[in-house]
Amino acid sequence: MVTVLDKPERVKEVDRSDMLSDLAKTPNYCRDAIKRAKQVDVPEKVNPKNIVIVGMGGSAIGGEILHDWLRDTLPIPIEVCRDYTLPAYVNKDTLVFANSYSGNTEETLTAFLTAIHRKCTILAVTSGGQLEAFCKKLQLPHVIIPSGLQPRVAIPYMFFPLPVLMEKLGILSNTEDELEEAIAVLEKVSKANAPDVPTDNNRAKQLATELMGTIPVIYGFRQYTSIAHRLKAQFNENSKVPSKSDIFPELNHNETVGYEAPETLNKKHSVILIRDPQEPPEIRNRIETTTNLVFNRANKVTEITAEGKGKLAKMFSVLCTGDYASVYLAVLQNKDPTPVNIIVRVKSELAKKSGMKEQFEAELAKLK
């Protein structure tokens, strides 16, 4: 099967900002992120009662991945905060990671300042902006990452510094092998889905072709909760299409009833199931039963199967395939995947009304 995706000149013509090149560089970004985090001096080892990652959009996904990766092994609760306000329990015993690619995200900066007032242990990951300025003035540890990327492309910089810093703080140990396997699997999956690999042998191109003209609905479970959310966001931002995600077993208690809708509605959706060769039997049973009874009412049911041995490698293998598929779907629709004009417009209008930038500048000026 030869498609427009197998015509390199056409792909480049549509992908004018060269998102595909950034995806190919993802393993390199991962290694660079680890290197940068290792160079940061952190406080003496800490023993937090809880961990909160503050961020929005692509800057928050790293925290979600951290949560899902460690949910079965780390006895310290991890929460991702996507808001201006922090949970009431956040205090001096909380470790807060402030993740803002731009450094100027107003929700993140507001929560960051609250964390300062509550005397939390704070570390930041940013490419600059006001967050870097605050960290310098307050002498807070922060990882400076390269600017100029789309935040969604910077996922390696939003995730990999977190476990490295946690190991330096004494919260984690012996993560190096699992991080390295994740990067190695990323390299393998990226090469397998690269633009020069024909559609017949390219899972991401096949997936994009299957999804054409429909709304992608991604279903994950456990450690793939964040990955399902990531894929949903990538189809939104790269492919410029509506998309949604949900998880097993929760979706069996509500989502499935939605498929009683008229056939004309169901056929507008395509289901993507995240699968794992070692998925628990109770989850496998739910996936297969629900597919046979419910999901087959959708336009299409397809799968992305995780690769690798470790949990993190498997998570990033699915993420990588989904990233490429979202760009290829954009190309099929003749859409440059990089621009997010609506987001830019919304942020611009909000900035005019909020006055938050001036407030942050005033707060920064108060600091000596």
Order of alpha helices (4+ residues) and beta strands (2+ residues): alpha-alpha-alpha-beta-alpha-beta-beta-alpha-beta-alpha-beta-alpha-alpha-alpha-alpha-beta-alpha-beta-alpha-beta-alpha-beta-alpha-alpha-alpha
